[in-house]
């Protein structure tokens, strides 16, 4: 979704869940990937894919441990509403 660093990659029965740290408080969890192109501590860029899936994936964004449920995208930046 935006630049960051891979914080964690978990594989379970061939399905990957990736946690990306974008800042001290902002992170994204992407689950349902069949292939993951990155490893822990690698850089993530908004313009490059992190993995592949022929099925549906789930993307969740977090402010610390709180799920971000309302946001807008402005000039390629995610702004969440509190």
N, C-alpha and C positions, 0 to 999 in steps of 0.2 A: 504493500500500500504506500509506503514511503521509506526513505533511507533509514538504515539502522544496522544492528548487529544481531546475528543469530545467537540467542541466549540458550536455546535448548532444541534438540531434535529427538523425538521419541518415535520408535517404530514398533507397531503392534500388529502382528499377522499381515505384514506387507502394506500397512496403512500408516502414513506418517503424520505426526502433529509437530508443527514448528512454532516456537515462540521467538518473536523478534522484539528486541528492545530498541525503541526509537529515541528515548530520552530517559531521564531518571524516573519519571512517573508514567510515561506513555509506552504501552506495548501492544502487540498484536499476536493472537494465536490463530494459526491456520491449520485446520484439521481436515483429513479425508484425502490427502495427497497419495497417489500411487507411486510417485517418484519424487525424491527431494534432491535438488541440485546442490545444496549447500550443507556445510558442517557447522558445528558449534564454533562461535567466535569469528565466523566469516562475515564480511560486509554484505549488506543488502542494499540494492538500489531500486528506486521506484520504477525505473524503466526496464528492469530485467526480471524475468520470471524466477521464482524460487523453487518451483516444482511443476508437476503435471498430474492431472487426474482426468480420466474419461467420465468420472461420476461427479456428482455434486460435492462441493467442499463447503466448509463452514469457516467464516472469518469473524472473529470477535476482537474488539478493541477494548483496552483497559486503561483507566487512570488509576495508578497504583493497583489495588485489588478490586476496584469498582468498575463494573462493565459500563462502557460508553454506549448509550442507546439512542442518543440524539446528537447529530453532527451535521456540518455542512463542509463542502470542499470549496476552498477559495484560493485561487492562484496556486494550485497544486499542493495546498496545505490543508490538513484536516483540522477543523475547529469544532470542538465538542461543546455542546450547550449544557449548562448545569441548572 
